[in-house]
Structure formats: C-alpha cells, structure tokens
Amino acid sequence: MNYLSEKFNFERTENKLSKLLQTVKSKSNFLDLTASNPTLIFKYEQDKIRSSLLKNESFTYKPDPQGFVQARIALVNYYKQKGREMVLDNFFFTSGTSEAMSFILKAISNPESEIFLPRPGYPLYDFIFKLENSKSKNYTLYPLITEDPNKLQWRIDFQNLEKNITENTKAIVIVEPHNPTGVRLTLEDAAKLTLLAKSKNLILIIDEVFSDYYSNYYKLNPYSGANCIYLNGLSKTLALPQMKLSWIYLSGEPEFIEQMKEALEIISDTYLSVNTPIQVGLENLLETASNIQEKIKNQIYKNCETIIQKLKDNSSIQFFLPEGGWYMLLKLKNNLDDETFTYRLLKEQFVYVHPGYMFDMPDEGYIVISLLPSKNIMQEGIKRLIDLIKKI
C-alpha cells in the first residue's frame, strides 16, 4: 500500500557516486571541491550579528505578512547603495528563496500551467515544482566560445523556446548570474526575452541570489520593461543560510503588481514563516555585507588564480572563468565523460566534484567545482585531478 502522493514516485536508490561518497568522505585525506557552505569556511562579525538578534523588539510578536516595515526600509537602502531603486511596498519576506518560489507557484499556477526553467540549471527548482504540483518545461542555454578560450557565452535557443510556448505558459525563470555557469544573459538575449514576455503576457521570475558576487550587477536591469518577480536572500547576500530570510520583489504593470500583492499577502498571512528576530535585526545585519562579501570575493579570486596557474597549459582539461557566483565549470577533453571521471577521481584520488549531468549540461565532459574552499585545498585538489588525468 502506497500512502504517499504521486509526486514522490521517483527513484530512491542512491547512484554509485553517492554511495562511494558516503565511504570516502570519512577519510583523512578526503577533499571536497564542491564545498559551498560559507559558515564552515569564513569568519564573521559575530558580535555584531549576535547583538542584532537580541534586541528587545524580538520578544514581541506583531506579524506582518509582507515583512516588518523597518526591515523593508533597510532593504530599500541596501539596494539604493548598490544602484537600484526599489519600492518599499513591493517587497514580501519569506524564510528562504525555495519558499519564495513555492509562494509564487501557489500564486500563479493552475493545474495546467507551464513555467519554463533554464537548462542547464540547478536541480532544486525541479523538485520544488514537483512538490507544488506545478508543470515545468525547459528552455535551452547553449555555450559559445568567445575570443577568450577560457570564457563561454551562454545564449538562449529562442527558436525552441518560442515553439514550446503555449496558451498555458505563465512564466519564464531566469537565474542570474546563472548557477553553475556564472554568467548573465547577453544584452541581446535579455532584451529579446523581455519583448517576448511582454508580447505573450508572461511573467519573468528572476533569481538573483548570486547578484552580489557579480561586478556592478545592479547598475543594469534589462528586464524592467516586463512583469517581473525578483528573488534574493541572506543565504548569499550575507552568506548566512541559517538565518532564513529571503524576499520577493514585484515590478511591472500596476495591474500585475496589485494582483500579485493580494495573492502573496493571503499566502504569507497563511504561513507567517519569517521569524521576528531576523527582521528586527536586518538593518544591522546588512551592515556586515561588505565585510563577508569581500572575503568571499577574495577567496574566489585566489582560487581562480590557482586554477589558471595549474590548468592553463593542460591540453586535457579546460576551465571557464565565471563572471559571477562562486562556481566554476571545467571541461574534460579526449573523450573523457564526466560520470566516469568524477567516480574515478573520488575513488582513486579522494576528491569530490560534481559531474555535469547533475545540472543537465548540454554534452559530456563538464564538471562543476566550488570556488569557496581554502586555497590549500584547491591547490591540492587540482593537483590530484591532474594526476588522474595523466594516469588515464
């Protein structure tokens, strides 16, 4: 007897890489080049963070479905310093960007609705859509080599996208900067997508969680002409995933904004998931942004330098420098497939990296690494990776 919803009808057996990881990660010489939990890597302004959560106002419960006004004012000021003007009343707080996406799907989806997700892309959204009984479709991002052999430009396959838009299509999700490619859409593709959304009356859902790790990101917003829903949160902005505060921001036609605000207020009021201390302390918490962001950017820079130094003359593997975010793509050559290579790297060299198939990369041979581990770990991890390539 199956007591579960059909949404849980998926393969539950671990793949061989996951099984091997459970065995290898306890070894003393195990190296995790996928490590992306900043709280285990960086030092924070702990006294300032602690004091922001211990204010007297934290002990009084006065919920607001949109989020406390003072906290939203703090966000408006934060974005203003970054170069983007925001409207106070168009923010809604949630306890994470995953929950934010769930709220949006509750607000806009009917059983027959279709929403486009990018491919390649981060697999979490696929599962959120399944949990919300929402139908996702994919639009393709394909890589183009640039004048710099270590940079890729990822373009939208508009012919395929437009062909697959139907009367049930409600929205298109953009992850920018993209995970794991680390790029923004070209201005040409962004303008074309904005026009397409306007002509088809579609919503653009723009996940900006890595935006603070992209140079001058906020100075340019090519989607402002469409009906847009923006997502961001403290998980990346302050590298504090445990603090659980994210936000939805609405932009576009007045009719769209008013309808969305009404729906989101009902949904938010039903759950009231955002805790009081994090909202009370947000203004002070945001004061720590520049400190932690600078540490992370420096770590990313140092690890990129290490990878350039180690791999620039290697004919068997290519690296692609990201424009933003904290991940990097590597591309195996000589007909090495990512599944076999990542398994052998873990089994023989005790180094864990993500195979490209986890992100639906367009062809074989991509692997994905995090740029957050320490410089020493990165140096040793890349050395072992090269050793395996030589062995193969």
Number of C-alpha atoms within 10 A of each C-alpha: 3 6 5 8 8 11 12 11 9 7 7 7 8 9 9 10 18 12 11 15 18 9 10 20 16 9 9 8 11 17 22 21 22 17 17 16 15 19 12 9 13 15 11 17 13 10 8 14 18 12 12 19 19 14 12 9 14 17 10 9 10 9 14 16 19 23 21 18 15 15 19 24 17 20 20 18 18 18 13 13 11 14 14 15 13 19 13 17 14 18 24 23 29 29 21 24 23 14 18 24 22 18 19 17 20 16 17 17 19 14 10 12 18 21 25 22 22 20 18 22 22 16 14 10 16 15 14 16 17 14 14 16 18 21 18 21 16 18 23 22 19 16 15 11 12 10 8 9 11 16 20 22 15 20 17 20 13 16 10 12 16 12 8 13 19 11 9 13 21 21 26 24 21 21 24 21 26 26 25 24 28 24 21 23 20 14 13 10 17 18 17 16 22 20 16 15 21 15 10 15 14 20 22 26 24 20 22 21 23 22 21 22 21 19 10 11 19 16 10 11 11 17 20 13 15 22 23 25 23 21 25 24 26 23 20 22 22 21 19 18 18 11 17 18 24 24 24 25 21 23 20 17 12 10 10 14 18 14 12 18 20 11 17 23 15 14 16 20 14 10 11 17 17 23 17 19 19 21 23 21 23 22 19 17 22 18 16 17 18 13 14 21 17 12 14 20 19 13 19 25 16 17 22 20 13 17 21 16 12 14 17 13 10 12 10 15 19 20 23 20 22 24 19 25 26 25 22 23 22 21 19 19 15 10 9 17 19 23 19 12 21 23 22 18 20 21 16 12 20 22 25 25 22 21 24 25 18 15 20 17 21 15 12 18 23 28 25 24 23 22 25 26 25 16 18 10 16 23 17 13 23 17 16 18 23 18 13 15 18 9 7 9
